[in-house]
């Protein structure tokens, strides 16, 4: 065997080992499905968890509206963990036997935001009465009632006499926030966490409404059961959920504006 052939053979062996050990395949990926409002917080949770607990099992984050995610999970979309923006949507997954032990891990509240230039002058109104009059004449974005943020918005609008015909109904709260940031509507109902982050970024302003912050939603999380889940994958999933529930995990969530349950 000549030298060049030996070098070539060794290179092939090394490449094979790297591919097998250093680059996780789909089977070596833990998939976390999380509500859209959780995206930045879960990105930090995942980064911190992976740095503190290295593993060959990578973690992939999939975000969308809770209802969309739950429907996908029930229909067979691969997922190992589900974090929903309310307990009702999680219960659908529980009822089909896929989430045997959900835990409440955080809480969020409702907020009304306007574009930074506040074209309808809602945030600058001299009184709440004046603000409400302007609000009722404004174009408002909100989530569809089919998703958690929409149901919470509908409840708040009914109780606080804020009912208007929405200019648009979106499938998740991030889409509502985007409409407001782009100035496509005068105002939008989002979660307090989204309002906090966007206010810091300077893209929106919050409009205080007496009683609005009393409307909150609990977020449950669960590992998903599957007959063919490898023990190592299941253990990794349970470890991540435990981290989310732990003191360090709760501190990360609080930094993003979430509340302890």
C-alpha positions as CSV (number, residue, x, y, z in Angstrom):
1,X,0.0,0.0,0.0
2,X,1.6,3.2,-1.1
3,X,1.8,6.4,1.1
4,X,-0.8,8.3,-0.9
5,X,-3.3,5.5,-0.7
6,X,-2.8,5.2,3.1
7,X,-3.4,9.0,3.5
8,X,-6.5,8.7,1.4
9,X,-7.8,5.7,3.4
10,X,-7.1,7.5,6.7
11,X,-8.9,10.6,5.5
12,X,-12.0,8.5,4.7
13,X,-11.9,6.9,8.1
14,X,-11.7,10.2,9.9
15,X,-14.5,11.7,7.8
16,X,-16.7,8.7,8.6
17,X,-16.0,9.1,12.3
18,X,-16.7,12.8,12.3
19,X,-20.0,12.2,10.4
20,X,-21.0,9.6,12.9
21,X,-20.0,11.3,16.1
22,X,-19.8,15.0,15.5
23,X,-22.8,15.8,13.2
24,X,-26.1,14.8,14.7
25,X,-28.6,13.3,12.3
26,X,-32.3,13.8,12.5
27,X,-32.5,10.9,14.8
28,X,-30.1,12.7,17.2
29,X,-32.2,15.9,17.3
30,X,-34.5,16.8,20.2
31,X,-37.4,18.8,18.7
32,X,-39.1,21.4,20.9
33,X,-42.4,22.9,19.7
34,X,-43.1,26.1,21.5
35,X,-45.7,28.9,21.2
36,X,-44.5,31.9,19.2
37,X,-44.4,34.2,22.2
38,X,-41.8,32.0,23.7
39,X,-39.2,32.2,20.9
40,X,-36.5,34.5,22.3
41,X,-36.8,33.1,25.8
42,X,-36.6,29.5,24.6
43,X,-33.6,30.3,22.3
44,X,-31.7,31.4,25.4
45,X,-33.0,28.5,27.5
46,X,-31.8,26.0,24.8
47,X,-28.4,27.8,24.4
48,X,-27.8,27.8,28.1
49,X,-28.9,24.2,28.6
50,X,-26.7,22.9,25.7
51,X,-23.7,24.9,27.0
52,X,-24.1,23.6,30.6
53,X,-25.1,20.0,29.6
54,X,-23.2,19.1,26.4
55,X,-24.5,16.2,24.4
56,X,-24.5,14.6,21.0
57,X,-28.2,15.2,20.9
58,X,-28.9,18.6,19.4
59,X,-32.0,20.6,20.1
60,X,-34.1,22.2,17.4
61,X,-36.7,24.8,18.2
62,X,-39.9,25.0,16.2
63,X,-42.2,28.0,16.9
64,X,-45.8,28.8,15.7
65,X,-49.2,29.4,17.2
66,X,-50.0,26.9,19.9
67,X,-53.1,25.6,18.1
68,X,-51.1,25.0,14.9
69,X,-48.4,23.1,16.8
70,X,-50.9,21.0,18.7
71,X,-52.7,20.0,15.5
72,X,-49.4,19.0,13.9
73,X,-48.3,16.9,16.9
74,X,-51.7,15.1,17.0
75,X,-51.4,14.4,13.3
76,X,-47.9,12.9,13.7
77,X,-45.4,15.8,13.3
78,X,-42.2,14.7,15.0
79,X,-41.7,16.5,18.4
80,X,-40.3,15.6,21.8
81,X,-41.5,18.6,23.8
82,X,-44.5,20.9,23.6
83,X,-44.8,24.2,25.3
84,X,-48.2,25.8,24.8
85,X,-49.5,29.3,25.5
86,X,-52.5,28.0,27.4
87,X,-53.8,24.8,29.1
88,X,-56.7,24.2,26.8
89,X,-54.6,23.6,23.8
90,X,-52.2,21.4,25.8
91,X,-55.3,19.4,26.9
92,X,-56.0,18.4,23.3
93,X,-52.6,16.7,23.2
94,X,-53.1,15.2,26.6
95,X,-56.5,13.8,25.5
96,X,-54.9,11.7,22.7
97,X,-52.3,10.3,25.1
98,X,-49.3,12.2,23.8
99,X,-48.6,14.5,26.8
100,X,-49.1,12.5,29.9
101,X,-47.7,14.9,32.5
102,X,-47.8,18.6,31.5
103,X,-46.5,21.2,34.0
104,X,-47.3,24.9,34.3
105,X,-44.0,26.7,33.9
106,X,-44.8,30.4,33.3
107,X,-47.5,33.0,32.9
108,X,-48.1,35.9,30.5
109,X,-50.5,38.8,30.4
110,X,-52.3,40.8,27.7
111,X,-51.2,44.2,26.5
112,X,-52.2,46.8,23.9
113,X,-49.5,48.3,21.7
114,X,-49.4,51.0,19.0
115,X,-46.7,51.9,16.4
116,X,-43.9,54.0,17.7
117,X,-45.3,57.1,16.0
118,X,-48.8,56.4,17.4
119,X,-50.8,57.7,14.4
120,X,-54.2,57.3,16.3
121,X,-52.7,59.1,19.3
122,X,-53.9,56.4,21.7
123,X,-50.8,56.5,24.0
124,X,-50.9,60.3,24.2
125,X,-54.6,60.7,25.0
126,X,-55.2,63.0,27.9
127,X,-57.6,60.6,29.7
128,X,-58.6,57.0,29.5
129,X,-62.0,58.1,28.2
130,X,-60.4,60.0,25.3
131,X,-58.2,57.0,24.6
132,X,-61.1,54.6,24.5
133,X,-63.0,56.9,22.1
134,X,-60.0,57.0,19.8
135,X,-59.5,53.2,20.2
136,X,-63.0,52.5,19.0
137,X,-62.3,54.5,15.8
138,X,-59.0,52.8,15.2
139,X,-57.9,49.8,13.1
140,X,-57.0,47.0,15.5
141,X,-55.1,43.8,15.0
142,X,-55.6,40.7,17.2
143,X,-55.2,37.0,17.2
144,X,-57.9,34.7,15.9
145,X,-60.1,33.3,18.6
146,X,-58.9,29.9,17.5
147,X,-55.6,30.5,19.2
148,X,-54.8,31.3,22.9
149,X,-53.9,35.0,22.5
150,X,-57.2,35.5,20.5
151,X,-59.3,33.8,23.2
152,X,-57.7,35.9,25.9
153,X,-58.2,39.1,23.8
154,X,-61.9,38.3,23.3
155,X,-62.4,37.8,27.0
156,X,-60.7,41.1,27.8
157,X,-62.6,43.0,25.2
158,X,-65.9,41.7,26.5
159,X,-65.2,42.4,30.1
160,X,-63.6,45.8,29.6
161,X,-66.0,47.0,26.8
162,X,-63.2,47.1,24.2
163,X,-65.1,45.3,21.5
164,X,-64.3,46.5,18.0
165,X,-64.4,44.9,14.5
166,X,-60.7,43.9,14.0
167,X,-58.9,45.1,10.9
168,X,-57.1,41.8,10.8
169,X,-57.0,38.5,12.8
170,X,-53.7,36.6,12.8
171,X,-52.7,33.0,13.6
172,X,-50.2,34.0,16.3
173,X,-49.2,36.9,18.5
174,X,-45.9,37.6,16.6
175,X,-47.9,38.2,13.4
176,X,-50.1,40.8,15.3
177,X,-47.0,42.5,16.6
178,X,-45.5,42.6,13.1
179,X,-48.6,44.4,11.8
180,X,-48.3,47.0,14.5
181,X,-44.5,47.5,14.0
182,X,-45.0,48.0,10.2
183,X,-47.7,50.6,10.9
184,X,-50.4,48.6,9.1
185,X,-52.8,49.0,12.0
186,X,-53.3,51.6,14.7
187,X,-53.1,49.1,17.6
188,X,-52.8,45.5,18.4
189,X,-53.4,43.1,21.3
190,X,-50.2,41.1,22.2
191,X,-48.7,39.5,25.2
192,X,-46.9,41.6,27.8
193,X,-43.6,39.9,26.9
194,X,-43.9,40.9,23.2
195,X,-44.8,44.5,24.3
196,X,-41.9,44.7,26.6
197,X,-39.4,43.5,24.0
198,X,-40.7,45.7,21.2
199,X,-41.0,48.7,23.5
200,X,-37.3,48.4,24.4
201,X,-36.5,48.1,20.7
202,X,-38.4,51.3,20.1
203,X,-40.8,49.8,17.5
204,X,-44.0,50.1,19.5
205,X,-45.4,51.9,22.6
206,X,-47.7,50.4,25.2
207,X,-51.1,51.8,25.9
208,X,-52.2,51.5,29.6
209,X,-55.8,50.4,30.0
210,X,-57.2,49.9,33.5
211,X,-57.8,46.3,34.2
212,X,-56.2,44.9,31.0
213,X,-53.2,43.4,32.9
214,X,-55.6,41.2,34.9
215,X,-56.1,38.9,31.9
216,X,-53.4,36.3,32.0
217,X,-52.6,32.8,30.6
218,X,-50.7,29.9,32.0
219,X,-48.2,28.1,29.9
220,X,-47.8,24.3,30.3
221,X,-44.9,22.2,29.0
222,X,-44.7,18.5,28.6
223,X,-42.5,15.8,27.2
224,X,-44.3,13.9,24.4
225,X,-44.7,10.2,24.7
226,X,-43.9,7.9,21.8
227,X,-43.4,4.2,21.7
228,X,-40.2,4.4,19.5
229,X,-38.4,7.2,21.5
230,X,-34.9,6.2,22.4
231,X,-34.2,6.2,26.2
232,X,-31.4,8.7,25.7
233,X,-33.6,11.0,23.8
234,X,-36.4,10.7,26.4
235,X,-33.9,11.4,29.2
236,X,-32.6,14.5,27.3
237,X,-36.2,15.8,26.9
238,X,-37.0,15.3,30.6
239,X,-33.7,17.0,31.5
240,X,-34.6,20.1,29.4
241,X,-38.1,20.3,30.9
242,X,-36.6,20.1,34.4
243,X,-34.2,22.9,33.4
244,X,-37.1,25.1,32.3
245,X,-38.8,24.5,35.6
246,X,-35.6,25.1,37.6
247,X,-34.5,28.3,39.3
248,X,-32.0,29.2,36.5
249,X,-34.7,28.5,33.9
250,X,-37.2,30.6,35.6
251,X,-34.8,33.5,35.9
252,X,-34.2,33.4,32.1
253,X,-38.0,33.5,31.5
254,X,-38.3,36.4,33.9
255,X,-35.7,38.4,32.0
256,X,-37.9,38.1,29.0
257,X,-40.9,39.4,30.9
258,X,-42.7,36.2,31.8
259,X,-44.0,35.6,35.3
260,X,-43.6,32.7,37.6
261,X,-46.7,30.4,37.8
